[in-house]
Structure formats: C-alpha cells, structure tokens
C-alpha cells in the first residue's frame, strides 16, 4: 500500500460515513500478512484465525485511539504481536509440560495440520523457533520471515534497534545450535 493510499484509508477510517467500508478494505489489505505473522507465532491454523479475528476486533474497537503517529501497518502488527503473545501466555498457563514435551508437540502439531504444507526441515525450524523466548521469537519472525526493517520493529515493539539486533543475533545462534545438535 502506498503512503498516499494509507493516508486516504486513515482519513476514511476517521469519517463515520466511510469508516465501515474503509475498515473492510483494511481487513482485505492486511489479513494475509497479519495471518502469517500470527501463524508463525501460534503455529496452529485454527488458533491463528482466532487470534487474527481478535486483532481486527481490537483494531475496530480502538480506531479512535490510533493517533496516526505511526504507519497503519505498524499499528496493526503491534496489535497482532500483542494478541499472539497473550494467546501464547494463556496457552502456557493452561498446559504445564516440560520443554521436551512442548517441542515435540510443535512438530507433531505442524505435521498433523492439514494447512501446513512444509517439509520436515520446516517443521524442525518451527520447533527451534518455538523454543525461543517470546521476544526473540517475535523479533526473529518479523525480521526473517517478514523482512521487516529494524526501525519498523523498534517502533512496533518500543525497543531500541540495538536491542533488536542483539535479540535477532541470539535467536539465529540458538536456532543454528538446535540444528547442529540434530546432526
């Protein structure tokens, strides 16, 4: 979406007469990329859909809170990341398992998911990512899969670029070690 398109959309979102149609356009425009961001964090297709629905519900209910000091996409990603992290925290509180059991279930869950079209290597990568702490996992996903700039991630997560670079570097190192241990 161009900067002019985003400005027009933001303008339409603030006008009660065009708000509903503009929000429908926002959903169409950002659903896929937000779905994949959420999916990489929560892994399961059905859970990702539920979280994504919550993202858009929260965005709709907080349209008046958006101050236009960041890009619309950054605001939506921030909501998606926070909703995903909240979902993961709730899930951790519901299921008390050991790290081995949790990582084992990641591979099994992915391979059993009819929407997962990856191979064993992709499942192992997701297993390695699932073992990362929440912040490292988030930074890794945004940087590696979404190819997001550190400056955009910094704005979204309210963290310095230096801290993000360190988190990403540590995440890459942990993932490399995970694969080396498999050899």
Secondary structure, DSSP 8 states (H G I E B T S, - for coil): --HHHHHHHHHHHHSTTTHHHHHHHHHHHHHHHHHHHHHHHH--HHHHHHHHHHHHHHHHHTGGG--SSS-HHHHHHHHHHHHHHHHHHHHHHH----HHHHHHHHHHHHHH-TT----HHHHHHHHHHHTS-HHHHHHHIIIIIS---HHHHHHHHT--HHHHHHHHHHHHHHHHHHHHHH-
